[in-house]
Amino acid sequence: MPVYIDDITLASKDTALLDQTVLDLSKHFKLRDLGETKFLLGVEIIRDPANRSISLSQRQYIIDMLERYSTAECNPVGTPLAPGTTLSKMMCPQTQEEIDYMRTVPYLSAVGSLNYLSTMTRPDISYAVGYLGRFSSNPGPRHWAAVKHLFRYLKGSMDYKLTYSGKDTSVSFDTYCDASHGDCLDSGRSTGGYLTVMGGGAIGWSSKLQPIVALSSTEAEYMVATEAAKEILWMRNILREFGFPQHGASPLHIDNQSAISVSKNPEHFGRMKHLDLRFFWLRDVVEEGTIAPLHIPGTEQPADALTKALALPQIRLARQRMGLVVD
């Protein structure tokens, strides 16, 4: 599978087939066979045959990043953002002194470096990075302070690895979704997030500001459930191509009972008829039995970490459900 420009990875249960594939490719292209994949695009791949697990780590990437932004000696903190953090565009530079100071700050570069980490192996910082990215056009000192707080979190959590276990032989997955209604002070829009887990580790996640204003928490939850459902269908198609068709409905865990009712019962659609038609597609895939919306208590919802700044106990729970573990 081509990964990046001229980097290629191969995977198969048949080692002879792998060797033959490399040989065939070498007849047409100049290539180097580096053997078992251990590093790929800044990600360390760690295999543990005894425990039937594989882990992805970006510890060295974090070390290099902290060094680059002169935060290698910072004091660690336990959460990506301080609990209850609220930022807005009103916190952009207000004085000439603040304007001059922010011109010396590598805000865009730092958020870009953090974004690569959040999309590759660290779903626990996905919300924080997306939130901070909203202010990239004109960041202020408080926005930069939040970036430095995130660096401090990574200083204390660089050893966490995204780990998948092969002990469970069933090839199935669970998806969780959540929304924080009207949390954007600048637009009134909501943050939606979803998390897909297989083999004990996150295989897909998203944290984004929703495209329109939701008039209720039910609407916000229903809209993010629609986005999560699209991810589910894509994942089902991928697994089918790999020879693992999904039998029965894939679970979608939602902590809002009203959103679940709307997705299952057409009688409830009257109060949401103003929504764009594309959001009603969720009802169809639920009716056909492809997706099963299930209720999960809010205290057990790992997708919470993709929509808001949580306290330490909730962050620990989310990391565990995401498959982020440390030896």
N, C-alpha and C positions, 0 to 999 in steps of 0.2 A: 504494500500500500504506500503510494507516495505521500510523504508527510510535509516536507517543506523544501521547495526548490529541487535539489538533487538528493535529498535524504529519503531513504526508503526503508521501511520495516517489513519483515515477513513473519508470519505466524502460521504454524501448522502442528498437528499432532504427529505428523510423519516427517522425521528429520531427513530421511532420504529424499523426500519431495522438496524440502527446503534446499538441500545441497544441489539438486538437479536444477531448481529454479535459478539459483545463483549462477550455476554453470551456463545455463541457457542465456541469461542476461549478459554475462561476460563476453559472449560471442558477438554481441551487437553493440555493447557499450563498455567504455572503460570504467571499471568500478573497483572498490575495495570492500572486501568482506570483513567487517569488524567483529563478527561473531555475535554472541549473545548480547542483546541490547542492555546496556547498563546506564547510559546517559542519553537523553534525547531532548534537544531544544531546552536545555536548562533544567530538565527533570531527571532525577535519579530514580532508577527502577530497581527495587530490591525484592528478590525472590526468597521465599522461605519454604522449600519443599517439605520439610518436616511437618510444618503446620498448615501446608497447602494454602499459603497466602502470598499475595504480591502487594507491594506498597510503592507509592509514588511520593517522592520527597523533593522539596526545593530549598533545603536548608542552606546550601552554599549560595544559592541565588539571593536568599534573604541576607546572609552575611555580607555579600558583595554590595547589596542595595543599601544596607545600613551604613556601610563604609562610604559609599558614594555620596550619601546625604548627611555625612558627619554626625550620625546618631548611633554609632557602634557602641558607645559607652553609656547609652541612655539607660534609665531605670525601667524595668519591665512593669507592665500593668496587666490586669486580668481580662479586659474586654476590648474589642476593636474600637469602640467609641465609649465615652463616658456614658453611663446609663442615663437615659432621658435627654441626650444631646439633641438640641434643636437649633438648626442653622437656617439662614435665609440670605437672599441677595441684598437685603437691607444692611447686612454686615460687611459690605464691600468697603474699600478704603474711603474714609470720610474726610481726612485731613491730608495736607501735603506731606506731612511726616509719614503717614501710613502709606500713601502712594509711593513715596520714595523707598520705603522699607520693602514693600511687596515687589518692587522692581528687582530686588536682589534675591528674591525667593524663587527657587526652581519648582514652583507649584505644579505646572503642567507636566514636567518631566517626572516628578515624584508620583503623581496620580497615574501616569502612564505605566510606570514600573510596577506600581501596586496592582494595576488592572491586569497585567499579564499574570501575576501571581494568583489573583482571584479567579481568573478564568481557567487556569490550569489545574491547580491542586488545592486551593484554599477557599472553599465555599463559605467558610465562616467569616471571611472579610468582604464578601461580595456586596452586601448591603452598604457597608461603610465606604467602600471604594466608589460605588455608584452614586451614593449620596454626596460625597465630596466632589465627584466629577461634575455635578450640576452647577458648581460655582467656578468652573475653570476659566470662564471668559473674564471674570473680574474678582478674583479671590481677595479676601481681607485677612487681617491678622488672626481672627478667630477661626477662619477656615484652615489656615496654615497650622494653627495650634492643634486642630483635630487631626490633621495629617501626621503631625509629630506624635500624637497620642497613638495613632495606628502603628507607627514605627515601634513604639514602646511595647505594644501588644505583640508584635511579631518578634521582638527581641526575646520575649519570654515564652513564645510558642513555636520557635523555629524548628524544634525537634518533632513536631507533630507530622505524621505521615498519613496520607490517604490510603487506607488499607482495605483490600478485598479478600474475602475468605472463600476457599473452594470446598469447604467442608459440607456446605449445603449443596447437594447435587441438583436441586431444582433450579432451572433458569427462568426465574420470574422476577418481577420488580414491583416496587411500591412508589407512588408519587404523592407528595404532600404539597398543599398550596395555602397561601395566606395573603391577606391584604391589610394594610394599615390605612383606614379610611381618612381621607382629607388631610394627610399629614404634611403635605407641602405647603408651607406658609406663603409661598410666592404665587402659586397657581390654584390651590385648593384641590389639586389632584391627589390620588392615592398611590401608595407604593405597593406593587404586587410582586410576590415571589413564589417560586415553586422549586421543589427538590425531588429528584428521582434517585432511588437507592436500589442497588442490586448487589448481592454478595456481601452485604454488610457495609458497603461504601457508596458514596455519592457518584453517580455516573452522568448526571446532568443537573444544572441549577440555573436559576435566573433571578435577578432582582432589578426591577425597572419601575420607573414612574409611569403610571397608566396614561394612555393617550387622551382620555377625556375625563371630565369631572364626574364622579359617581355621586348620585343623590342620596345614597344610603350605604351602610356597611355591607348589606346584602348585595347590592349592585357591584361594589368593589370586589367582593369575594367571588361573585359569579363571573366577572370578567377575567379575573386571574385563573379561575378554574377552567375557562375556555382556553386560555393560553397553555395551561398545564396539559389539557386534553390533547392539544396538537402535539406536544412533546411525547405524550404516551403513544399516539398513533405512529409517530416517526420511529419510536423505539421498538414497537411491535413489528414494524416493517423490517427494521434492521435485523432483529433477532430471527425473523422468518427467513431472511436471506442467508443467515448463518446456519440455518437448519434447526432453529429452536422456535417453532411456531407457538404462540401463546394460546392456550386453551381456556376459554372462559373470559370473563371480564377482568380488566386490569383495575386494581383499586386506586381510587383518588381520595386521599384523606383531607377532609375539610372540617374546620372547627366552627363553621357557621351553619346552624340547622336550617335557617331560612334559605340560604343559597342551595343547600342540598334539595330542599323541597321544590324550589323553582326548577332545578335541573331534572327532576323526576316527574313533576306534575304539571301538565300544560295549563291547568286551571289557574295557576299562580302567575302566569305570564302577563296577565292584564296590567299589573302594576309596573311592568318593565317593558311595555310595548314601545317606549320611546328609544330604547337602546338600538344601536346599529344591528342590522340583520345578522351580521357575521357572528355575533355573540350567541344567537339562538341555535347555532350549529351544535352546541354541546348537547342540547336536548336530543338530537338525532342519534348521536353516538351512544348516549345513555339508553335510549329506547331500543337500539339494535343489540344491546348487550356487550358492546365493546369496552365500555368504561362503567365502573360501579362507584358512584360517590358514597363515601363512608364517613361517618362522624368520628372525629377525634377530639378529646378534650383539649382546650386551649393550652393547658399546662403541659401537655405532652406533644405539642405541635412544633416539630423542628424547623418548619418553614418560617416560624416567628423570627428567627435570626436573619432572615432575608428581607424583613420589612421594617425593622425598628432596632433601636439601640437598647439591648437587653442588659440585665444585671448578670453578675458572674454565675449564679446557679443555672440560669436559663442558657447561658452560653456554653457551659459545660455539658448540659443535656443535648444541646444542638450538635456540638462537636461529636459527641458519642454516636448520635443517630446518623451523622454524616460519614462516620467511619474514620474520623481523624483521631489517631491514637499515637501514643508515645511509648517507647520501650521502657 
